[in-house]
């Protein structure tokens, strides 16, 4: 089962790095047509969930938990990571209001 957690961790980490790069290029108007926020709006939550599943699964496996409890811990980690990604996205939307940037406040 540890192999499954390593695979989930690797896929989630790779997805996170690709997400950051493509999203940054889209915001810089280099790859506007390839903005992942426009393609699949909830893909960010899926990437965070896979990464959280892998991280929590590895952590609980190496801590010596029973296999059934490890799976529950991994699922809880996936839910926590996806919930955090959704919360950060909501907070980021609040701070993107017009006239709210530090340069415009001066």
C-alpha positions as CSV (number, residue, x, y, z in Angstrom):
1,X,0.0,0.0,0.0
2,X,3.0,2.3,0.6
3,X,3.6,2.2,-3.2
4,X,0.2,3.6,-3.9
5,X,0.8,6.4,-1.5
6,X,4.2,7.2,-3.2
7,X,2.5,7.2,-6.6
8,X,-0.3,9.5,-5.3
9,X,2.3,11.8,-3.8
10,X,4.4,11.9,-7.0
11,X,1.4,12.5,-9.2
12,X,0.1,15.2,-6.9
13,X,3.4,16.9,-6.6
14,X,3.9,16.8,-10.4
15,X,0.4,18.2,-10.9
16,X,1.0,21.0,-8.4
17,X,4.3,22.0,-10.1
18,X,2.6,21.9,-13.6
19,X,-0.4,23.8,-12.2
20,X,1.8,26.6,-10.8
21,X,3.8,26.9,-14.0
22,X,0.9,26.9,-16.4
23,X,-1.2,29.2,-14.2
24,X,1.7,31.6,-13.9
25,X,2.3,31.7,-17.7
26,X,-1.5,32.2,-18.2
27,X,-1.4,35.2,-15.7
28,X,1.6,36.6,-17.5
29,X,-0.5,36.4,-20.8
30,X,2.0,34.0,-22.4
31,X,-0.4,31.0,-22.5
32,X,-3.8,32.6,-22.1
33,X,-5.6,29.9,-24.0
34,X,-4.1,27.2,-21.7
35,X,-5.3,28.6,-18.3
36,X,-6.2,25.6,-16.2
37,X,-8.7,27.7,-14.2
38,X,-10.8,28.1,-17.4
39,X,-10.5,24.5,-18.6
40,X,-11.4,22.6,-15.4
41,X,-12.3,24.9,-12.5
42,X,-12.2,22.1,-9.9
43,X,-8.9,20.6,-11.1
44,X,-7.1,22.5,-8.4
45,X,-9.1,20.7,-5.7
46,X,-8.3,17.3,-7.3
47,X,-4.6,18.0,-7.4
48,X,-4.6,19.1,-3.8
49,X,-6.6,16.1,-2.8
50,X,-4.2,13.6,-4.5
51,X,-1.2,15.3,-3.0
52,X,-2.9,15.3,0.5
53,X,-3.8,11.7,0.1
54,X,-0.2,10.7,-0.7
55,X,1.3,12.8,2.0
56,X,-1.1,11.7,4.8
57,X,-0.9,8.0,3.6
58,X,2.9,8.0,3.7
59,X,3.0,9.8,7.0
60,X,0.6,7.4,8.7
61,X,2.2,4.3,7.0
62,X,5.7,5.2,8.3
63,X,4.2,6.0,11.7
64,X,3.2,2.4,12.1
65,X,-0.6,2.7,12.0
66,X,-2.8,-0.2,11.1
67,X,-3.6,-0.5,7.4
68,X,-7.3,0.4,7.9
69,X,-6.5,3.4,10.0
70,X,-3.9,4.5,7.5
71,X,-6.5,4.5,4.7
72,X,-8.8,6.6,6.8
73,X,-5.9,9.0,7.6
74,X,-5.0,9.2,4.0
75,X,-8.6,10.1,3.0
76,X,-8.8,12.6,5.8
77,X,-5.6,14.2,4.5
78,X,-7.1,14.4,1.0
79,X,-10.2,16.1,2.3
80,X,-8.1,18.5,4.4
81,X,-5.9,19.4,1.5
82,X,-8.8,19.9,-0.9
83,X,-10.6,22.0,1.8
84,X,-7.6,24.1,2.3
85,X,-7.2,24.7,-1.4
86,X,-10.8,25.8,-1.6
87,X,-10.5,28.1,1.4
88,X,-7.3,29.7,-0.1
89,X,-9.0,30.2,-3.4
90,X,-12.0,31.9,-1.7
91,X,-9.7,34.2,0.4
92,X,-7.7,35.0,-2.8
93,X,-10.9,36.0,-4.6
94,X,-11.8,38.4,-1.8
95,X,-8.4,40.2,-2.0
96,X,-8.7,40.6,-5.8
97,X,-11.3,43.3,-5.5
98,X,-10.6,46.4,-7.7
99,X,-8.6,49.1,-5.9
100,X,-7.3,46.6,-3.3
101,X,-3.8,46.2,-4.4
102,X,-1.0,47.9,-2.4
103,X,0.0,50.1,-5.3
104,X,-3.5,51.4,-5.8
105,X,-3.9,52.2,-2.0
106,X,-1.1,54.7,-2.0
